[in-house]
């Protein structure tokens, strides 16, 4: 957990912060594993999502922060997921997570 967010009613949300670049196709991939290094090399460990309530993902290209609650993450995407800033070129809509749906800060308190 990186931050504690508090709304005007005093409700608290534990926030994990990530910095992610937008890909050329207008998508942002969010890895749910944490990377660390030790004397044996570099390692990835799946984040323990019981320790926080949501992710705040900052994308410098979009100049926005996207707020993904743990319950927004599809079960089959337990390692990573993708949100789209730009609609897919093939016009796919099914199972596409549009970044604009995750812009509102107050959604993390729902």
DSSP file (Angstrom, degrees, kcal/mol; ACC not computed):
  #  RESIDUE AA STRUCTURE BP1 BP2  ACC     N-H-->O    O-->H-N    N-H-->O    O-->H-N    TCO  KAPPA ALPHA  PHI   PSI    X-CA   Y-CA   Z-CA
    1    1 A X              0   0    0      0, 0.0    15,-0.2     0, 0.0     3,-0.1   0.000 360.0 360.0 360.0 138.7    0.0    0.0    0.0
    2    2 A X        +     0   0    0     13,-2.5     2,-0.3     1,-0.3    14,-0.2   0.760 360.0  15.3-108.6 -36.6    1.3    3.4   -0.9
    3    3 A X  E     -A   15   0A   0     12,-2.4    12,-2.9     2,-0.0     2,-0.5  -0.922  54.7-137.6-139.6 160.0   -1.4    5.9    0.2
    4    4 A X  E     -A   14   0A   0     -2,-0.3     2,-0.4    10,-0.2    10,-0.2  -0.994  24.1-161.2-115.5 125.3   -4.5    6.3    2.3
    5    5 A X  E     -A   13   0A   0      8,-3.1     8,-2.4    -2,-0.5     2,-0.4  -0.872   4.2-167.2-106.9 141.8   -7.3    8.3    0.7
    6    6 A X  E     -A   12   0A   0     -2,-0.4     6,-0.2     6,-0.2     2,-0.1  -0.995   7.9-148.2-130.2 129.9  -10.1    9.8    2.7
    7    7 A X    >   -     0   0    0      4,-2.2     3,-1.8    -2,-0.4     6,-0.0  -0.313  39.5 -90.6 -89.0 179.8  -13.3   11.2    1.3
    8    8 A X  T 3  S+     0   0    0      1,-0.3    -1,-0.1     2,-0.1    -2,-0.0   0.675 126.9  53.9 -66.8 -16.8  -15.4   14.1    2.6
    9    9 A X  T 3  S-     0   0    0      2,-0.1    -1,-0.3     0, 0.0    -3,-0.0   0.508 121.3-105.4 -92.1  -5.9  -17.4   11.7    4.8
   10   10 A X    <   +     0   0    0     -3,-1.8     2,-0.2     1,-0.3    -2,-0.1   0.517  68.2 151.1  94.1   6.4  -14.3   10.2    6.4
   11   11 A X        -     0   0    0      1,-0.0    -4,-2.2    -5,-0.0     2,-0.3  -0.528  35.1-142.3 -73.0 138.8  -14.5    7.0    4.4
   12   12 A X  E     -A    6   0A   0     -6,-0.2     2,-0.4    -2,-0.2    -6,-0.2  -0.806  18.6-174.7-109.5 142.7  -11.0    5.5    3.9
   13   13 A X  E     -A    5   0A   0     -8,-2.4    -8,-3.1    -2,-0.3     2,-0.5  -0.999  21.2-137.4-133.1 134.1   -9.5    3.7    0.9
   14   14 A X  E     -A    4   0A   0     -2,-0.4    39,-2.4   -10,-0.2    40,-1.6  -0.806  28.7-157.5 -90.1 126.1   -6.0    2.0    0.8
   15   15 A X  E     -Ab   3  54A   0    -12,-2.9   -13,-2.5    -2,-0.5   -12,-2.4  -0.900  18.1-158.3-119.0 130.8   -4.3    2.9   -2.5
   16   16 A X  E     - b   0  55A   0     38,-2.7    40,-2.4    -2,-0.4     2,-0.4  -0.927  24.5-145.8 -99.9 124.3   -1.5    1.2   -4.4
   17   17 A X  E     + b   0  56A   0     -2,-0.5     2,-0.3    38,-0.2    40,-0.2  -0.762  19.4 179.2-100.0 136.3    0.1    3.7   -6.9
   18   18 A X  E     - b   0  57A   0     38,-2.8    40,-2.9    -2,-0.4     2,-0.5  -0.975  20.2-148.8-133.1 148.3    1.4    2.7  -10.3
   19   19 A X  E     + b   0  58A   0     -2,-0.3     2,-0.4    38,-0.2    40,-0.2  -0.980  27.3 174.0-114.2 119.3    3.1    4.7  -13.1
   20   20 A X        -     0   0    0     38,-2.5    40,-0.3    -2,-0.5     2,-0.2  -0.993  24.4-136.9-134.7 135.5    2.3    3.3  -16.5
   21   21 A X        -     0   0    0     -2,-0.4     8,-0.4    38,-0.2     2,-0.3  -0.598  27.6-114.4 -84.8 147.3    3.1    4.5  -20.0
   22   22 A X        -     0   0    0     -2,-0.2     6,-0.2     6,-0.1     2,-0.1  -0.648  30.3-128.5 -80.0 136.5    0.6    4.3  -22.8
   23   23 A X    >   -     0   0    0      4,-3.2     3,-2.0    -2,-0.3    -1,-0.1  -0.327  28.6-100.2 -77.1 166.7    1.4    2.0  -25.6
   24   24 A X  T 3  S+     0   0    0      1,-0.3    -1,-0.1     2,-0.1    -2,-0.0   0.767 122.3  59.1 -60.1 -26.8    1.3    3.0  -29.3
   25   25 A X  T 3  S-     0   0    0      2,-0.1    -1,-0.3     1,-0.0    61,-0.1   0.370 122.3-103.0 -86.7   6.5   -2.1    1.4  -29.7
   26   26 A X  S <  S+     0   0    0     -3,-2.0    59,-3.1     1,-0.3    60,-1.5   0.675  81.0 124.1  84.9  18.1   -3.6    3.5  -27.0
   27   27 A X  E     -D   84   0B   0     57,-0.2    -4,-3.2    58,-0.2     2,-0.5  -0.760  48.8-150.0-111.0 158.5   -3.6    0.9  -24.2
   28   28 A X  E     -D   83   0B   0     55,-2.9    55,-2.4    -2,-0.3     2,-0.5  -0.988  13.0-151.2-125.6 119.3   -2.2    0.8  -20.7
   29   29 A X  E     -D   82   0B   0     -2,-0.5     2,-0.6    -8,-0.4    53,-0.2  -0.789   7.0-159.1 -93.8 131.5   -1.1   -2.5  -19.3
   30   30 A X  E     -D   81   0B   0     51,-3.5    51,-2.0    -2,-0.5     2,-0.4  -0.940   3.4-155.6-115.5 113.8   -1.3   -2.9  -15.6
   31   31 A X  E     -D   80   0B   0     -2,-0.6    49,-0.3    49,-0.2    48,-0.1  -0.749   5.5-158.6 -88.9 131.1    0.9   -5.6  -14.0
   32   32 A X        +     0   0    0     47,-3.3    15,-3.1    -2,-0.4     2,-0.4   0.149  65.7  93.5 -96.6  18.5   -0.4   -6.8  -10.7
   33   33 A X  E     -F   46   0C   0     46,-0.3     2,-0.4    13,-0.3    13,-0.3  -0.885  69.2-137.2-110.0 144.1    3.0   -8.2   -9.7
   34   34 A X  E     -F   45   0C   0     11,-3.5    11,-2.7    -2,-0.4     2,-0.4  -0.813  16.1-142.2 -98.0 139.8    5.6   -6.3   -7.7
   35   35 A X  E     +F   44   0C   0     -2,-0.4     2,-0.3     9,-0.2     9,-0.2  -0.843  26.4 163.9-104.3 136.8    9.2   -6.5   -8.8
   36   36 A X  E     -F   43   0C   0      7,-2.5     7,-3.4    -2,-0.4     2,-0.4  -0.975  22.0-142.6-145.8 159.8   12.1   -6.6   -6.4
   37   37 A X  E     +F   42   0C   0     -2,-0.3     2,-0.2     5,-0.2     5,-0.2  -0.929  21.9 161.0-124.2 148.5   15.8   -7.5   -6.5
   38   38 A X  E >   -F   41   0C   0      3,-2.4     3,-2.0    -2,-0.4    -2,-0.0  -0.777  61.9 -68.8-144.7-167.5   18.1   -9.3   -4.0
   39   39 A X  T 3  S+     0   0    0      1,-0.3     3,-0.1    -2,-0.2    -2,-0.0   0.652 130.2  56.8 -66.3 -13.1   21.4  -11.0   -4.2
   40   40 A X  T 3  S-     0   0    0      1,-0.3    -1,-0.3     3,-0.0     2,-0.3   0.329 118.2-100.3 -99.0   5.7   19.8  -13.8   -6.2
   41   41 A X  E <   -F   38   0C   0     -3,-2.0    -3,-2.4     2,-0.0    -1,-0.3  -0.745  60.0 -25.5 115.9-162.2   18.6  -11.5   -9.0
   42   42 A X  E     -F   37   0C   0     -2,-0.3     2,-0.3    -5,-0.2    -5,-0.2  -0.739  58.8-176.1 -97.0 141.0   15.3   -9.8  -10.0
   43   43 A X  E     -F   36   0C   0     -7,-3.4    -7,-2.5    -2,-0.3     2,-0.4  -0.938  18.7-145.8-136.6 155.4   12.0  -11.3   -8.9
   44   44 A X  E     -F   35   0C   0     -2,-0.3     2,-0.4    -9,-0.2    -9,-0.2  -0.980  15.6-173.7-121.7 138.3    8.3  -10.7   -9.4
   45   45 A X  E     -F   34   0C   0    -11,-2.7   -11,-3.5    -2,-0.4     2,-0.1  -0.998  31.5-109.9-132.4 133.4    5.7  -11.5   -6.8
   46   46 A X  E     -F   33   0C   0     -2,-0.4   -13,-0.3   -13,-0.3    33,-0.1  -0.394  42.4-110.7 -61.0 131.3    1.9  -11.3   -7.2
   47   47 A X        -     0   0    0    -15,-3.1     2,-1.2    32,-0.1    -1,-0.1  -0.367  21.2-124.3 -64.8 140.8    0.6   -8.3   -5.2
   48   48 A X    >   -     0   0    0      1,-0.2     3,-2.1    -3,-0.1     4,-0.2  -0.752  25.1-169.2 -86.7  96.4   -1.5   -9.2   -2.1
   49   49 A X  G >  S+     0   0    0     -2,-1.2     3,-0.7     1,-0.3    -1,-0.2   0.513  77.4  74.8 -72.7  -3.0   -4.7   -7.3   -3.0
   50   50 A X  G 3  S+     0   0    0      1,-0.2    -1,-0.3    20,-0.0    -2,-0.0   0.645  88.4  63.9 -76.1 -13.3   -6.1   -7.9    0.5
   51   51 A X  G <  S+     0   0    0     -3,-2.1     2,-0.3     1,-0.0    -1,-0.2   0.538 112.4  23.3 -87.5  -7.9   -3.6   -5.3    1.7
   52   52 A X    <   -     0   0    0     -3,-0.7   -37,-0.2    -4,-0.2     3,-0.1  -0.966  63.4-137.4-152.6 165.5   -5.2   -2.4   -0.4
   53   53 A X  S    S-     0   0    0    -39,-2.4    17,-2.2    -2,-0.3    18,-0.3   0.726  76.1  -5.4 -99.4 -27.3   -8.5   -1.5   -1.9
   54   54 A X  E     -bC  15  69A   0    -40,-1.6   -38,-2.7    15,-0.3     2,-0.4  -0.972  59.6-111.5-160.4 168.9   -7.6   -0.1   -5.3
   55   55 A X  E     -bC  16  68A   0     13,-3.1    13,-2.0    -2,-0.3     2,-0.5  -0.883  14.2-156.9-107.6 143.7   -4.9    1.0   -7.7
   56   56 A X  E     -bC  17  67A   0    -40,-2.4   -38,-2.8    -2,-0.4     2,-0.6  -0.984  17.5-166.6-115.3 115.0   -4.3    4.6   -8.8
   57   57 A X  E     -bC  18  66A   0      9,-3.1     9,-2.6    -2,-0.5     2,-0.5  -0.905   5.4-157.8-110.4 116.6   -2.5    4.4  -12.2
   58   58 A X  E     -bC  19  65A   0    -40,-2.9   -38,-2.5    -2,-0.6     2,-0.5  -0.818   6.3-170.5 -94.7 129.2   -0.9    7.6  -13.5
   59   59 A X  E  >> - C   0  64A   0      5,-2.5     4,-1.5    -2,-0.5     5,-1.4  -0.962   9.0-162.9-118.5 111.3   -0.3    7.8  -17.3
   60   60 A X  T  45S+     0   0    0     -2,-0.5    -1,-0.1   -40,-0.3   -39,-0.1   0.834  88.7  56.1 -65.5 -32.5    1.8   10.7  -18.4
   61   61 A X  T  45S+     0   0    0      1,-0.2    -1,-0.2     2,-0.1   -40,-0.1   0.901 116.9  35.2 -66.0 -39.9    0.7   10.6  -22.0
   62   62 A X  T  45S-     0   0    0     -3,-0.2    -1,-0.2     2,-0.2    -2,-0.2   0.653 100.4-138.7 -84.6 -16.6   -2.9   10.9  -21.1
   63   63 A X  T  <5 +     0   0    0     -4,-1.5     2,-0.3     1,-0.2    -3,-0.2   0.889  65.0 112.9  57.0  41.5   -2.0   13.2  -18.2
   64   64 A X  E   < -C   59   0A   0     -5,-1.4    -5,-2.5    -7,-0.0     2,-0.4  -0.926  64.1-133.3-139.2 161.3   -4.6   11.4  -16.1
   65   65 A X  E     -C   58   0A   0     -2,-0.3     2,-0.4    -7,-0.2    -7,-0.2  -0.970  20.2-155.9-114.2 133.4   -5.0    9.1  -13.1
   66   66 A X  E     -C   57   0A   0     -9,-2.6    -9,-3.1    -2,-0.4     2,-0.6  -0.923   5.0-148.6-112.4 136.0   -7.2    6.0  -13.4
   67   67 A X  E     -C   56   0A   0     35,-3.9     2,-0.6    -2,-0.4   -11,-0.2  -0.902  15.1-177.2-111.8 110.1   -8.7    4.4  -10.3
   68   68 A X  E     -C   55   0A   0    -13,-2.0   -13,-3.1    -2,-0.6     2,-0.1  -0.921  14.1-149.8-110.6 113.5   -9.2    0.7  -10.5
   69   69 A X  E >>  -C   54   0A   0     -2,-0.6     3,-1.8   -15,-0.3     4,-0.5  -0.454  28.2-113.6 -73.6 155.2  -10.9   -1.0   -7.5
   70   70 A X  G >4 S+     0   0    0    -17,-2.2     3,-1.1     1,-0.3    -1,-0.1   0.857 118.8  56.6 -58.2 -35.0   -9.9   -4.6   -6.8
   71   71 A X  G 34 S+     0   0    0    -18,-0.3    -1,-0.3     1,-0.2     4,-0.1   0.560  96.0  65.9 -77.3  -5.4  -13.4   -5.7   -7.7
   72   72 A X  G <4 S+     0   0    0     -3,-1.8     2,-0.6     2,-0.1    -1,-0.2   0.668  82.3  93.1 -79.1 -19.0  -13.0   -4.0  -11.2
   73   73 A X  S << S-     0   0    0     -3,-1.1     5,-0.0    -4,-0.5     8,-0.0  -0.650  82.7-124.0 -85.0 118.0  -10.3   -6.5  -12.1
   74   74 A X    >   -     0   0    0     -2,-0.6     3,-2.0     1,-0.1    -2,-0.1  -0.313  18.4-123.6 -59.8 141.2  -11.7   -9.6  -13.9
   75   75 A X  G >  S+     0   0    0      1,-0.3     3,-0.7     2,-0.1    -1,-0.1   0.849 111.2  57.5 -55.0 -38.5  -10.8  -12.8  -12.2
   76   76 A X  G 3  S+     0   0    0      1,-0.3    -1,-0.3     2,-0.1     3,-0.3   0.633  99.3  62.6 -70.6 -11.3   -9.1  -14.2  -15.3
   77   77 A X  G <   +     0   0    0     -3,-2.0    -1,-0.3     1,-0.2    -2,-0.1  -0.261  60.9 133.4-104.3  44.2   -6.8  -11.1  -15.3
   78   78 A X  S <  S+     0   0    0     -3,-0.7    -1,-0.2     1,-0.2     3,-0.1   0.721  75.6  41.6 -71.5 -20.2   -5.1  -11.9  -11.9
   79   79 A X  S    S-     0   0    0      1,-0.4   -47,-3.3    -3,-0.3     2,-0.3   0.839 130.7 -22.8 -91.9 -39.3   -1.6  -11.2  -13.3
   80   80 A X  E     -D   31   0B   0    -49,-0.3    -1,-0.4   -48,-0.1     2,-0.3  -0.981  54.3-162.4-162.7 163.0   -2.3   -8.1  -15.4
   81   81 A X  E     -D   30   0B   0    -51,-2.0   -51,-3.5    -2,-0.3     2,-0.4  -0.936  15.1-131.3-145.3 169.6   -5.0   -6.3  -17.3
   82   82 A X  E     -D   29   0B   0     -2,-0.3    15,-0.5   -53,-0.2     2,-0.4  -0.984  10.7-165.1-128.2 134.6   -5.3   -3.6  -19.9
   83   83 A X  E     -De  28  97B   0    -55,-2.4   -55,-2.9    -2,-0.4     2,-0.5  -0.912  19.7-134.1-113.1 149.4   -7.3   -0.5  -20.0
   84   84 A X  E     +De  27  98B   0     13,-3.0    15,-3.1    -2,-0.4    16,-0.5  -0.894  24.9 177.7-110.5 124.7   -7.8    1.4  -23.3
   85   85 A X  S    S+     0   0    0    -59,-3.1     2,-0.4    -2,-0.5   -58,-0.2   0.809  85.5  38.7 -83.0 -37.0   -7.5    5.2  -23.7
   86   86 A X  S    S-     0   0    0    -60,-1.5    -1,-0.2   -61,-0.1     3,-0.1  -0.927 100.5-104.2-114.6 137.8   -8.2    4.8  -27.4
   87   87 A X        -     0   0    0     -2,-0.4     6,-0.1     1,-0.1    -2,-0.1  -0.257  49.2 -91.7 -57.7 145.8  -10.8    2.4  -28.8
   88   88 A X    >   -     0   0    0      4,-0.4     3,-1.8     1,-0.1    -1,-0.1  -0.273  28.2-124.9 -59.6 145.5   -9.4   -0.7  -30.4
   89   89 A X  T 3  S+     0   0    0      1,-0.3    -1,-0.1     2,-0.1    -2,-0.1   0.780 111.6  56.4 -63.1 -27.6   -8.7   -0.5  -34.1
   90   90 A X  T 3  S-     0   0    0      2,-0.1    -1,-0.3     1,-0.0    -2,-0.1   0.352 111.9-120.9 -87.6   7.6  -10.9   -3.6  -34.7
   91   91 A X    <   +     0   0    0     -3,-1.8    -2,-0.1     1,-0.2     2,-0.1   0.668  50.9 168.1  62.3  20.0  -13.8   -1.9  -32.9
   92   92 A X        +     0   0    0      1,-0.2    -4,-0.4     3,-0.0    -1,-0.2  -0.404  12.5 168.2 -62.4 138.4  -14.0   -4.7  -30.3
   93   93 A X    >   +     0   0    0     -6,-0.1     3,-1.6    -2,-0.1     2,-0.2   0.617  43.3  98.1-121.3 -32.4  -16.2   -3.8  -27.4
   94   94 A X  T 3  S-     0   0    0      1,-0.3     3,-0.1     3,-0.0    -2,-0.0  -0.436 103.0  -2.9 -67.7 130.0  -16.7   -7.1  -25.5
   95   95 A X  T 3  S+     0   0    0      1,-0.2     2,-0.6    -2,-0.2    -1,-0.3   0.640  96.0 138.2  63.6  18.2  -14.3   -7.4  -22.5
   96   96 A X    <   -     0   0    0     -3,-1.6     2,-0.8   -13,-0.0    -1,-0.2  -0.836  44.1-151.4 -94.4 125.4  -12.7   -4.0  -23.3
   97   97 A X  E     -e   83   0B   0     -2,-0.6   -13,-3.0   -15,-0.5     2,-0.4  -0.854  11.5-150.1 -97.8 108.0  -12.0   -1.9  -20.3
   98   98 A X  E >   -e   84   0B   0     -2,-0.8     3,-1.8   -15,-0.2     4,-0.2  -0.647  10.3-139.4 -81.7 130.8  -12.1    1.8  -21.3
   99   99 A X  G >  S+     0   0    0    -15,-3.1     3,-2.3    -2,-0.4   -14,-0.2   0.816  98.6  69.2 -58.3 -33.2   -9.9    4.0  -19.3
  100  100 A X  G >  S+     0   0    0    -16,-0.5     3,-0.9     1,-0.3    -1,-0.3   0.744  89.7  63.9 -60.6 -22.5  -12.5    6.8  -19.2
  101  101 A X  G <  S+     0   0    0     -3,-1.8    -1,-0.3     1,-0.2    -2,-0.2   0.584 104.3  47.8 -74.0  -9.3  -14.6    4.5  -17.0
  102  102 A X  G <  S+     0   0    0     -3,-2.3   -35,-3.9    -4,-0.2    -1,-0.2   0.069  81.6  96.1-121.5  22.7  -12.0    4.7  -14.3
  103  103 A X    <   +     0   0    0     -3,-0.9     2,-0.5   -37,-0.2   -38,-0.2   0.769  55.6  95.8 -85.4 -26.8  -11.2    8.5  -14.1
  104  104 A X    >   -     0   0    0     -4,-0.2     3,-1.3     1,-0.2     4,-0.3  -0.531  59.6-156.2 -76.2 118.7  -13.5    9.5  -11.2
  105  105 A X  G >  S+     0   0    0     -2,-0.5     3,-1.8     1,-0.3     4,-0.2   0.882  89.8  61.0 -57.9 -42.3  -11.5    9.6   -7.9
  106  106 A X  G >  S+     0   0    0      1,-0.3     3,-1.5     2,-0.2    -1,-0.3   0.626  83.4  80.6 -67.6 -11.7  -14.6    9.1   -5.8
  107  107 A X  G X  S+     0   0    0     -3,-1.3     3,-1.3     1,-0.3    -1,-0.3   0.739  78.6  70.2 -65.6 -20.9  -15.4    5.8   -7.4
  108  108 A X  G <  S+     0   0    0     -3,-1.8    -1,-0.3    -4,-0.3    -2,-0.2   0.666  95.3  54.4 -71.3 -13.0  -12.7    4.2   -5.1
  109  109 A X  G <         0   0    0     -3,-1.5    -1,-0.2     1,-0.2    -2,-0.2   0.447 360.0 360.0 -97.2  -2.0  -15.1    4.7   -2.1
  110  110 A X    <         0   0    0     -3,-1.3    -1,-0.2    -4,-0.2    -2,-0.1   0.474 360.0 360.0 -73.8 360.0  -18.1    2.9   -3.7
